[in-house]
Amino acid sequence: MMWQTDNPQVLKKPLESDGRHISPHLTRTVARNLRFRIYKAEKLGTIIVTKIIYKFNIGIDVSKKKLDISFNNNETACYNNDLKGFKQLLKLVSNKQTTRVVMEATGGYERPLAHFLQDHDIAVSVVNAKRVRDYAKALGKLAKTDKIDSHVIRLFSEAINPRTSEKLTESQQSLNSLTLRRSQLVKQRAMEKQHFETVTNKDTKGSINRSLKFFDKEIERVEEKISEIIELNLAIKEKVNLLATFKGIGLVTSATLVSDLPELGTLSNKEMSALVGVAPFCRDSGTMRGKKTIWGGRAHVRSELYMATLSAVRYNPTIKEFYDRLVSKGKPKKTALVACMRKLVIITNSMIRNNMEWNPNHGKLA
């Protein structure tokens, strides 16, 4: 296979299976414009790419039961989405240093494979499925099958060179799962409270009350487990304690940031804001000036940050002053809250990067 090699040298430019420096599916003008747009987007912080160029990219379309794999234009494979299939894939990767595996985020089905490969020192990039689909449309590939998708994912990785996903420790994975579970339980409890307000039947109210008591106890159990993991892991505990010095950030928000945002402290402020989904993007064309809006990013992190910001605008003097100033200038309250969320992301990013506790100067510099 063309993608197998024992040569650890990493090329300056990505090679296709035929040895050319650009994908055969792109013309010279399109490829040049694409590189310029990637460079421009990287400067603006709208997408995150890596400066490391991998010689071989493997595209994988992940579904519940199987993995469709594209090694190059001619070599493909299909394995079960289980440990046996993971080991079969691993045998085909001859040089881990120059190989990257790229897959789409598929609601959790990709996580076991991603963790398995990372545990075996293989670079993994989990990318946004919408961006891959948009790239396929740009190439004129309108047909969609699992095999075609695996090819497109590989071509996307060669053209865009997405940043590799951070490897999570076992404690971070557990923390990630528990914070997500707590969020699910809180939402279900809120739904039951809404149901309680609209019913009059005594038996129905009793049923809802029993459900509410269950959710309260289960949330308490999950929070106890979160605290246990934090106490047992020194690195996580240090970060959580550092973030907790910011008035407005509690245990759950700190745990969410540490587990769901492992890049915290390693990226620029613009990149981090875009990654979370609180960076405002322009919608301008010609003389038209549209409203700046936020979109994309990690919804779970953004949801927790929103609740933390609601607390911060009341009890953190720096954030409260910033919020009041925006509202006094006529900004809608939701817009001001999002601006405060972005400020909170920048501040926490600075705190972790510099290993410093919260102080008012962070707010002035953010």
PyMOL commands that set and color helices and strands:
alter all, ss='L'
color gray80, all
select helices_A, chain A and resi 28-44+83-91+111-119+129-138+146-160+170-198+202-232+234-243+251-260+269-276+299-315+317-328+333-354+360-365
alter helices_A, ss='H'
color red, helices_A
select strands_A, chain A and resi 56-62+66-70+76-80+99-104+123-127+284-285+288-289
alter strands_A, ss='S'
color yellow, strands_A
deselect
rebuild
show_as cartoon
